[in-house]
Amino acid sequence: MTSQRHLVALAVLALIAAVSACGGSDAATPSGKTEVAILAGGCFWCTESAFDGLPGVVEAISGYTGGEKPNPTYEEVSAGGTGHFESIEVRFDPTKITYAQILNVFWRQIDPTDAGGQFADRGSQYRASIFVRNDEQRRIAEASKAALEAKHWFDKPIATLILPAGPFYRAEDYHQDYHDKNPVEYKAYKWGSGRGPYLERVWKDKPAIEVAERKPYVKPNDDELRRRLTPLQYSVTQRGGTEPAFDNSDWDNHEPGIYIDIVSGEPLFSSTDKFDSGTGWPSFSKPLVPDNVAEAKGGASALFGAEVHSRLAGSHLGHVFGDGPAPTGLRYCINSASLRFVPEGQLDAQGIGEYKTLFRK
């Protein structure tokens, strides 16, 4: 690491007696497909050490991410200016440890209120951040951060960033498993930098930060659908029908909230993206969760829209046209019969409280 880190370590070595290594880093045996979490929490020696050997974790790798320079060196990143964060990549078996549990471990390695770095390491390259790789990771990260804020354990706001993941570059070999290779110097740095005392003082005995597990979205069988849906809802969602313009429940609905699939409950659209198209059907400039809305081949055009349906349930929703407002230029013309509206105040009760952030002023 930097000479500064070596100096911090050496300055406190005299205060440390009979130190030992931090435990092994044997990788867990994955049961199948592994998933990846990318996290930045200041010195990657310290964040990596928290995950090495953790049950369910296959491998933790120190590296750099968040910037634009390909294959940066440690000297470049630590000097600042590359845009990269000192970070780790955690590969884990989701059947043994969940992404939410990974984040619970991560929070306990950092000062989440520090916006200028972490402990002795200052600068944007040492800021704490969760780099999300898909919509579900973002949902869990935002819910985990909100759950932490709701604990009111800190006098300052939670400053940890949630950013989209980009390329991750593995750090030089001498940084990997540093806590195992150099246990004395590592422990000296961890405590001399202030991280060790902070974690002991602030995080000891704190309960787990839990994220509500999302209920699976399922499509009922046809008999159940016929019982649950009105004839119009069944015709539209299952037979590709179209409801009358200006004679449906949501074309002029201006309440804040989320529109979900009437069949499966998948979140589809938000009132924040709704606009008056003058057509007599609910119109949106974009989906709330792009992965939940599938588009038929051919793509949107101003004259001949492409059919859209919900990804999981396959419900016919309507069509997407290329004559919408900026910035997308798209108009998702959707049947009210395909949707169920959940007002902002009922999002928690419906298990989709993470979308409340859309309506914060």
C-alpha positions as CSV (number, residue, x, y, z in Angstrom):
1,M,0.0,0.0,0.0
2,T,1.1,3.6,0.3
3,S,4.0,4.6,2.4
4,Q,1.5,6.5,4.6
5,R,-0.2,3.2,5.4
6,H,3.1,1.6,6.2
7,L,4.0,4.5,8.5
8,V,0.6,4.2,10.3
9,A,1.2,0.5,10.8
10,L,4.7,0.9,12.0
11,A,3.8,3.7,14.4
12,V,1.5,1.4,16.3
13,L,3.4,-1.9,16.0
14,A,5.0,-1.2,19.4
15,L,1.6,-1.2,21.0
16,I,0.7,-4.6,19.6
17,A,1.9,-7.7,21.2
18,A,1.4,-11.3,20.2
19,V,-0.8,-10.6,17.2
20,S,-1.9,-13.4,15.0
21,A,-3.3,-13.9,11.6
22,C,-7.0,-13.0,10.9
23,G,-8.0,-16.5,10.0
24,G,-8.0,-18.4,6.8
25,S,-9.4,-17.5,3.4
26,D,-10.5,-20.9,2.1
27,A,-13.1,-20.4,-0.6
28,A,-16.6,-21.9,-0.1
29,T,-17.6,-24.6,-2.4
30,P,-20.3,-23.1,-4.7
31,S,-23.5,-25.2,-5.1
32,G,-24.1,-23.9,-8.6
33,K,-24.2,-20.4,-10.1
34,T,-22.4,-17.7,-8.1
35,E,-23.4,-14.1,-7.9
36,V,-21.2,-11.0,-7.5
37,A,-21.3,-8.0,-5.2
38,I,-19.0,-5.0,-5.8
39,L,-18.3,-2.9,-2.7
40,A,-16.1,0.1,-1.8
41,G,-15.3,0.8,1.8
42,G,-11.9,2.6,1.9
43,C,-8.8,0.4,2.3
44,F,-9.5,-2.8,0.4
45,W,-7.2,-4.7,2.8
46,C,-9.8,-4.2,5.4
47,T,-13.0,-4.8,3.4
48,E,-11.6,-7.9,1.7
49,S,-10.6,-9.4,5.1
50,A,-14.2,-9.3,6.3
51,F,-15.4,-11.5,3.5
52,D,-12.5,-14.0,3.1
53,G,-13.6,-17.2,4.7
54,L,-17.1,-16.0,5.3
55,P,-19.6,-19.0,4.9
56,G,-21.1,-18.8,1.4
57,V,-18.4,-16.5,0.0
58,V,-16.4,-18.2,-2.8
59,E,-13.8,-15.5,-3.2
60,A,-13.1,-11.9,-2.3
61,I,-10.9,-9.9,-4.6
62,S,-9.3,-6.5,-4.1
63,G,-9.4,-4.1,-7.0
64,Y,-10.6,-0.9,-8.6
65,T,-13.9,0.3,-10.1
66,G,-16.0,3.3,-10.9
67,G,-13.6,5.2,-13.1
68,E,-12.9,5.4,-16.8
69,K,-9.2,4.5,-17.1
70,P,-8.7,0.8,-18.1
71,N,-6.4,-1.3,-16.0
72,P,-5.4,1.3,-13.5
73,T,-2.4,0.8,-11.2
74,Y,-2.5,1.2,-7.4
75,E,-0.3,4.3,-7.7
76,E,-2.7,5.9,-10.1
77,V,-5.8,5.2,-8.1
78,S,-4.4,6.1,-4.7
79,A,-3.2,9.4,-6.1
80,G,-6.7,10.3,-7.2
81,G,-7.9,11.6,-10.5
82,T,-8.8,8.3,-12.2
83,G,-12.4,8.3,-10.8
84,H,-11.8,4.7,-9.5
85,F,-12.7,3.6,-6.0
86,E,-10.5,1.2,-4.1
87,S,-13.0,-1.7,-3.9
88,I,-13.6,-5.4,-3.7
89,E,-15.5,-8.0,-5.7
90,V,-17.2,-10.6,-3.6
91,R,-18.3,-13.8,-5.4
92,F,-20.8,-15.7,-3.4
93,D,-23.2,-18.7,-3.4
94,P,-26.7,-17.2,-3.1
95,T,-28.0,-20.5,-1.8
96,K,-25.8,-20.1,1.3
97,I,-25.6,-16.3,1.7
98,T,-27.9,-13.6,0.3
99,Y,-27.0,-10.3,-1.2
100,A,-28.8,-8.6,1.7
101,Q,-26.6,-10.5,4.1
102,I,-23.5,-9.5,2.1
103,L,-24.5,-5.9,2.6
104,N,-25.2,-6.4,6.3
105,V,-21.5,-7.5,6.6
106,F,-20.4,-4.6,4.5
107,W,-22.1,-1.9,6.6
108,R,-20.2,-3.2,9.7
109,Q,-16.8,-2.6,8.1
110,I,-17.3,1.1,7.4
111,D,-18.3,4.5,8.8
112,P,-21.4,5.0,6.6
113,T,-21.7,8.7,7.4
114,D,-18.3,9.6,6.0
115,A,-18.6,11.3,2.6
116,G,-14.9,12.1,2.2
117,G,-13.2,8.7,2.5
118,Q,-12.8,6.2,5.3
119,F,-10.8,6.7,8.4
120,A,-7.1,7.5,7.6
121,D,-7.7,7.2,3.8
122,R,-9.1,10.5,2.5
123,G,-10.3,11.4,-1.0
124,S,-12.9,10.3,-3.5
125,Q,-11.0,7.1,-4.2
126,Y,-11.7,5.9,-0.7
127,R,-15.4,6.8,-0.4
128,A,-17.8,4.1,0.6
129,S,-20.1,2.8,-2.2
130,I,-22.3,-0.1,-3.2
131,F,-22.0,-0.8,-7.0
132,V,-25.2,-2.5,-8.1
133,R,-25.2,-4.8,-11.1
134,N,-28.9,-5.0,-11.8
135,D,-32.3,-3.8,-10.7
136,E,-32.7,-6.4,-8.0
137,Q,-29.4,-5.5,-6.4
138,R,-30.4,-1.8,-6.6
139,R,-33.7,-2.6,-4.9
140,I,-31.9,-4.5,-2.1
141,A,-29.2,-1.9,-1.7
142,E,-31.6,1.0,-1.4
143,A,-33.8,-1.0,1.0
144,S,-30.8,-1.9,3.1
145,K,-29.6,1.7,3.2
146,A,-33.1,2.9,4.1
147,A,-33.3,0.2,6.9
148,L,-30.0,1.5,8.3
149,E,-31.2,5.1,8.2
150,A,-34.4,4.1,10.0
151,K,-32.3,2.7,12.9
152,H,-31.2,6.3,13.8
153,W,-27.9,5.0,15.1
154,F,-26.0,7.9,13.7
155,D,-26.1,11.7,14.2
156,K,-25.3,12.3,10.6
157,P,-27.0,11.1,7.4
158,I,-25.9,7.9,5.7
159,A,-23.4,9.1,3.0
160,T,-22.7,5.7,1.4
161,L,-23.3,5.9,-2.4
162,I,-25.3,3.5,-4.5
163,L,-23.9,3.5,-8.0
164,P,-24.2,1.4,-11.2
165,A,-21.5,-1.2,-11.5
166,G,-19.0,-0.9,-14.3
167,P,-15.8,-2.8,-15.1
168,F,-13.9,-4.2,-12.1
169,Y,-10.1,-4.3,-12.4
170,R,-8.2,-6.7,-10.2
171,A,-5.5,-5.1,-8.0
172,E,-1.9,-6.1,-8.0
173,D,-1.1,-9.6,-6.5
174,Y,0.6,-8.2,-3.4
175,H,-2.8,-6.6,-2.3
176,Q,-4.7,-9.9,-2.5
177,D,-5.2,-11.6,0.9
178,Y,-3.0,-8.9,2.5
179,H,-4.4,-9.7,5.9
180,D,-3.2,-13.2,5.6
181,K,0.2,-12.5,4.0
182,N,1.1,-9.6,6.4
183,P,-1.0,-10.1,9.5
184,V,1.1,-8.0,11.9
185,E,1.3,-5.0,9.6
186,Y,-2.4,-5.4,8.6
187,K,-3.6,-5.4,12.2
188,A,-1.4,-2.4,13.0
189,Y,-2.9,-0.5,10.1
190,K,-6.5,-1.4,10.9
191,W,-6.2,-0.2,14.4
192,G,-3.8,2.7,13.8
193,S,-6.0,4.1,11.1
194,G,-8.9,4.3,13.5
195,R,-11.0,1.7,11.7
196,G,-10.6,-1.0,14.3
197,P,-11.5,1.1,17.3
198,Y,-14.5,2.6,15.4
199,L,-15.9,-0.7,14.4
200,E,-15.5,-2.0,17.9
201,R,-17.2,1.0,19.4
202,V,-20.0,1.6,17.0
203,W,-20.9,-1.7,15.5
204,K,-20.4,-4.1,18.4
205,D,-23.7,-5.8,19.4
206,K,-25.8,-4.0,16.8
207,P,-28.6,-6.2,15.4
208,A,-28.6,-7.2,11.8
209,I,-29.8,-4.8,9.1
210,E,-32.6,-6.8,7.5
211,V,-34.3,-6.3,4.2
212,A,-37.7,-7.7,3.6
213,E,-37.6,-10.6,1.2
214,R,-39.6,-9.9,-2.0
215,K,-42.6,-12.1,-2.5
216,P,-42.2,-14.1,-5.7
217,Y,-44.3,-12.9,-8.6
218,V,-46.3,-15.8,-10.0
219,K,-48.9,-16.2,-12.7
220,P,-52.0,-18.1,-11.5
221,N,-53.4,-20.9,-13.6
222,D,-56.2,-20.2,-16.0
223,D,-59.0,-21.3,-13.7
224,E,-57.8,-18.9,-11.0
225,L,-57.4,-16.1,-13.5
226,R,-61.0,-16.5,-14.7
227,R,-62.1,-16.3,-11.1
228,R,-60.0,-13.3,-10.2
229,L,-60.2,-11.1,-13.3
230,T,-63.2,-9.4,-14.8
231,P,-64.1,-10.4,-18.3
232,L,-62.5,-7.3,-19.7
233,Q,-59.3,-7.8,-17.7
234,Y,-59.1,-11.5,-18.9
235,S,-59.7,-10.5,-22.5
236,V,-57.0,-7.8,-22.4
237,T,-54.3,-9.6,-20.5
238,Q,-54.8,-13.2,-21.9
239,R,-56.3,-12.6,-25.3
240,G,-54.6,-9.3,-26.4
241,G,-57.8,-7.3,-26.3
242,T,-58.1,-3.5,-26.1
243,E,-60.3,-1.5,-23.7
244,P,-62.3,1.6,-24.8
245,A,-60.4,4.9,-24.9
246,F,-61.5,7.5,-22.3
247,D,-63.6,4.8,-20.6
248,N,-61.1,3.1,-18.3
249,S,-59.9,3.5,-14.7
250,D,-56.5,5.1,-15.1
251,W,-56.3,7.2,-18.2
252,D,-56.9,10.4,-16.1
253,N,-55.5,9.1,-12.8
254,H,-53.1,11.8,-11.4
255,E,-52.4,10.3,-8.0
256,P,-48.7,9.4,-7.1
257,G,-48.1,5.7,-7.0
258,I,-47.0,2.5,-8.8
259,Y,-48.8,0.5,-11.5
260,I,-48.4,-3.2,-11.2
261,D,-49.4,-6.2,-13.4
262,I,-53.0,-7.1,-12.5
263,V,-52.1,-10.8,-13.0
264,S,-48.7,-11.3,-11.2
265,G,-48.1,-8.1,-9.2
266,E,-44.9,-7.2,-11.1
267,P,-44.1,-3.5,-10.8
268,L,-44.4,-2.0,-14.3
269,F,-44.8,1.8,-14.4
270,S,-44.7,4.8,-12.1
271,S,-46.9,7.9,-12.0
272,T,-43.7,9.9,-12.1
273,D,-43.3,8.8,-15.8
274,K,-47.0,9.2,-16.7
275,F,-48.2,11.9,-19.0
276,D,-51.4,13.0,-20.8
277,S,-51.1,11.7,-24.4
278,G,-54.6,12.7,-25.3
279,T,-55.3,9.2,-26.5
280,G,-57.6,8.1,-23.6
281,W,-55.3,5.4,-22.3
282,P,-52.7,5.6,-19.6
283,S,-49.4,6.7,-21.2
284,F,-45.9,6.4,-19.8
285,S,-42.5,7.6,-21.1
286,K,-40.7,4.5,-19.7
287,P,-41.2,1.4,-17.6
288,L,-40.5,1.6,-13.9
289,V,-38.5,-1.7,-14.1
290,P,-37.3,-2.2,-17.7
291,D,-36.7,-5.9,-17.1
292,N,-40.4,-6.4,-16.3
293,V,-41.7,-5.1,-19.6
294,A,-40.9,-7.1,-22.7
295,E,-41.3,-5.7,-26.2
296,A,-42.2,-7.7,-29.3
297,K,-39.8,-7.8,-32.2
298,G,-39.8,-4.8,-34.5
299,G,-39.3,-2.0,-32.1
300,A,-41.3,1.1,-31.5
301,S,-42.3,3.5,-34.3
302,A,-44.5,6.6,-34.4
303,L,-47.1,4.9,-36.6
304,F,-46.9,1.2,-35.8
305,G,-46.2,0.5,-32.2
306,A,-44.6,-2.7,-30.9
307,E,-46.7,-4.8,-28.6
308,V,-45.5,-4.9,-25.0
309,H,-46.3,-7.5,-22.3
310,S,-45.2,-8.2,-18.7
311,R,-42.0,-10.3,-18.6
312,L,-43.1,-12.9,-16.0
313,A,-46.8,-13.3,-16.5
314,G,-46.9,-12.6,-20.2
315,S,-49.9,-10.3,-19.7
316,H,-50.7,-8.2,-22.8
317,L,-50.2,-4.6,-21.7
318,G,-50.6,-2.5,-24.9
319,H,-48.1,-1.0,-27.3
320,V,-45.0,1.3,-27.3
321,F,-44.7,4.1,-29.9
322,G,-41.9,6.3,-30.9
323,D,-43.8,9.6,-30.5
324,G,-43.4,10.2,-26.8
325,P,-41.9,13.1,-24.9
326,A,-38.2,13.6,-24.1
327,P,-35.9,12.3,-22.9
328,T,-37.0,8.8,-24.1
329,G,-39.1,9.8,-27.0
330,L,-41.3,6.8,-26.2
331,R,-45.0,6.4,-25.4
332,Y,-46.1,3.3,-23.7
333,C,-49.8,3.2,-24.4
334,I,-51.2,0.8,-21.8
335,N,-54.6,-0.7,-21.0
336,S,-55.9,0.1,-17.5
337,A,-57.3,-3.4,-17.5
338,S,-53.8,-4.8,-17.4
339,L,-52.8,-2.7,-14.4
340,R,-53.5,-2.4,-10.7
341,F,-52.7,1.0,-9.2
342,V,-51.0,1.1,-5.8
343,P,-51.1,4.6,-4.2
344,E,-47.9,5.9,-2.6
345,G,-49.3,5.5,0.9
346,Q,-49.9,1.8,0.3
347,L,-46.5,0.8,-1.1
348,D,-45.2,-0.6,2.2
349,A,-48.3,-2.7,2.8
350,Q,-48.0,-4.1,-0.8
351,G,-44.3,-5.1,-0.2
352,I,-42.9,-2.6,-2.6
353,G,-41.9,0.2,-0.2
354,E,-38.6,0.7,-1.9
355,Y,-40.3,2.7,-4.5
356,K,-41.3,5.4,-2.0
357,T,-38.0,7.2,-2.8
358,L,-39.6,8.2,-6.2
359,F,-42.0,10.5,-4.5
360,R,-39.6,12.3,-2.1
361,K,-39.6,16.0,-2.7
